[in-house]
Amino acid sequence: MKMLCVFSVTDRLKYIGHLDLMRAMQRALRRSGLPIRFSQGFNPHILLSFAAPLSVGMEGMREVMEIPIEGDVSPEMFVEILNQSLPALIRCQSARLVEDSSPAPMSQLWAANFSILPLEYQDEIMAAVPVLLSKTSIPAMRKSKKGMVEIDLRPLIHNVLVKDNSIQALLALHSSGTCKPDLFIKALSQCAGLEAPVPCKVTRKALYTQQFSPLEDM
Amino acid sequence: MDEKTLAAIDRLLPQVEKPARYIGGEMNADIKERAKETAAFAFCFPDSYEVAMSHLGMKILYHILNKQPDMLCERVMMPWVDMSDLLKKEGIPLFSLESRTALYDFDVVGFTLQYEMSFTNVLEMLSLGGIPVLSAQRGEEMPIVIAGGPCAFNPEPLACFIDAFVMGDAEKAIVEVTRLIKRMRLENKPRKDILLALSQIEGCYVPSLYEVTYHEDGTLSSFKPTNDQAPSKIRKRLELDLEHLDYPDAIPVPFTEIVHDRVSLEIMRGCTRGCRFCQAGMLYRPVRERSPERLVELAQKLIKATGYEEMSLSSLSSGDYGQLAELIRELMLRFADKKVSLSLPSMRVDSLLKESLEQVREVKKSGLTLAPEAATQRLRDVINKGISEEDIRRSVSDAFQSGWSSVKLYFMNGLPTETEEDLIAYGDMARLVIDAYHQVPKGQRSPGLRISLSSSTFVPKAFTPFQWDAQDTLETIKHKQKILRDVLKIKGVSFNWSEPELSHLEACIARGDRRMGKVIYRAWQLGCKMDGWREFFKYDLWMQAFEDCHLDPAFYANRERAGDEILPWDFVDIGVTKKYLWLERERSLLGIVTPDCRNGCDGCGLTRFEGACVS
């Protein structure tokens, strides 16, 4: 069986990298004494599978990972014990048992919802949102393995809401197309007539499937 | 710190290369509430987070201080260059990892001195932390700045920056010192009274209470206290009962990768082998062991609390631990199913047990590391490294038969009496290892033999039999390294050597006197910091600093001292006497080997310490 877990990484821990987070999870699981399945081979490790790496500097509120387990443990117990072993700023919120044959969360991921809080030029940025969305195409340059490539962001922006001082953006996040929040902010800043991208506090609020249902319920 | 500064820190972090160095929040990091009566201790490590978090001493003292109900200890490390530039630019003081408290806001600021080339970082951290760099310029409200660690045994180069040094085992001393400082600060006692009170604690040296005079030739003519309460000799702190000494049962687990990312278990302290170049061997006598039962108990707690997948046994000479085979067997038994691997550093060539080797391999096979230090028997006798060629042959043979295929050999070039013959013999040593490998049948040995030889330049250190000796000049070092490179052009053998300029400067500071402080100060003003990192080391600026201070580096590094010269560190009693060190030096020149004193007392002087060396 596998345990499909929802967890958060907040506050200062937004500055640890993806590999750091993987290592922290591995060690928390080792500390916990939970019935985890290790890989075979010379350096046995836990085959953790994360839905999507979190960028350095970004908090994640409902991240999803999968942990192979062996033996009996209820999801409620799993969450409770894991939380005792995790650093205070990483919290496991819920878990669900799934079959080994069920698809990996990464393969079901389609989009993510971001909360974007501009730290400067708030009014200009908010005013630029409808302008940006009215465009039929938004060309942008993205780093790829082959160097810089031009992509169109417009079809990758699924929905944008302006609420108080923050922007809620539902952006594509899958192998055939991804709109990273920094590209979105850059395009928005350009729309507002600003030369440099505005510094923003970005939080990844939730991950979704192609049906736009929460990834953890897939 | 106020909200505005905290927010400013948050804006800086995304701009630096590795923000995870500055965030704390690791598993087992302690965040304690600070009351008015709480003694707040900033444990400062003058190097990067990755180096600092690999250091065992810091973890021991962090644990002990935080265990005291009336104290708290937070960590502060030397920020990487990108971060220190930003802190200066934004006017944000250097802060602790745990609660982001500014350095100047602690009661005690304590540095651990592991390496001479981190001394400019001490100055930089004080300055970044809003504390006047010079001891004499610190106001009443400023923290008391203390320092310990191996480099504190010759404290004079840092005498004008550090308020008080603590010498020797610090487990108990650090608590006494911290408690005394806090009590007197709560009573609003003036700084000078606190310092005088500190000088009454055993192992504590307050440099401002002493005066040094010099002869015309630059050597010391006198060193004496200016206050009749200050002791004329400082005796190191010695904790004899390691078994009952506090040891952490949980340590912070870094998020980001560090140099030694594992549990390290200190199985014993001290070494009685008596290698004549080794400062730690003299400083940390006598040998004190923890029992296998205590170690197994600690190991289990530490693995449970950290989730680490690797553990190392740590000491100056782990192969000499009395019940090594039993300890390893017991640890393997407990950890086999927990997937924890065991590594044994500092293994001495002649104490490798074939049995332990095979056991270690069961869990994880890493390279074999040996430290013959010198390539000829004659020179090994001079430095009292009691290893024969046969020992080395047997060790590598055993290792190859057990399936290892990678060997690292550590040497030192520039040892006293070294000749060209000793250098050419490096090649013979490499060939000996290659032969031993080929003597194991093809099916039995692991493929892909890798031999790496490293030679560091010998730096004569205080409190060793070579403390009177001259280091080779830069020119000679470079010439010798060239010979070594030529000799070691052998297929399958890689050769590394240390940067000669760095070793030269290390030699100047390691045996520096009080005037060396001026050079360090000047070098720091000129922009020297992170000197231990090749990319930041600025030799030219250091040479300019010497010139500006009218001091000659050769006086410190390349001069042979006379037997009756007052050495800057003579006032420190480490247990081993100056007389004994001189005797060892004479034996060395005659090529006479001194056996391990476990087989009979050699009269080094340590028995003067009550309870030491009693079996």
HADDOCK unambig.tbl for C-alpha pairs under 7 A between the chains (distance, minus, plus):
assign (segid A and resid 12 and name CA) (segid B and resid 23 and name CA) 5.98 0.50 0.50
assign (segid A and resid 15 and name CA) (segid B and resid 19 and name CA) 5.79 0.50 0.50
assign (segid A and resid 15 and name CA) (segid B and resid 20 and name CA) 5.54 0.50 0.50
assign (segid A and resid 16 and name CA) (segid B and resid 20 and name CA) 5.34 0.50 0.50
assign (segid A and resid 16 and name CA) (segid B and resid 255 and name CA) 6.81 0.50 0.50
assign (segid A and resid 20 and name CA) (segid B and resid 255 and name CA) 5.13 0.50 0.50
assign (segid A and resid 20 and name CA) (segid B and resid 256 and name CA) 5.52 0.50 0.50
assign (segid A and resid 24 and name CA) (segid B and resid 255 and name CA) 6.22 0.50 0.50
assign (segid A and resid 27 and name CA) (segid B and resid 306 and name CA) 6.93 0.50 0.50
assign (segid A and resid 27 and name CA) (segid B and resid 307 and name CA) 4.48 0.50 0.50
assign (segid A and resid 27 and name CA) (segid B and resid 308 and name CA) 6.30 0.50 0.50
assign (segid A and resid 28 and name CA) (segid B and resid 307 and name CA) 6.31 0.50 0.50
assign (segid A and resid 30 and name CA) (segid B and resid 307 and name CA) 4.94 0.50 0.50
assign (segid A and resid 31 and name CA) (segid B and resid 304 and name CA) 5.32 0.50 0.50
assign (segid A and resid 31 and name CA) (segid B and resid 305 and name CA) 6.21 0.50 0.50
assign (segid A and resid 31 and name CA) (segid B and resid 306 and name CA) 6.34 0.50 0.50
assign (segid A and resid 31 and name CA) (segid B and resid 307 and name CA) 4.56 0.50 0.50
assign (segid A and resid 44 and name CA) (segid B and resid 339 and name CA) 6.72 0.50 0.50
assign (segid A and resid 57 and name CA) (segid B and resid 14 and name CA) 6.31 0.50 0.50
assign (segid A and resid 87 and name CA) (segid B and resid 26 and name CA) 6.29 0.50 0.50
assign (segid A and resid 87 and name CA) (segid B and resid 27 and name CA) 4.92 0.50 0.50
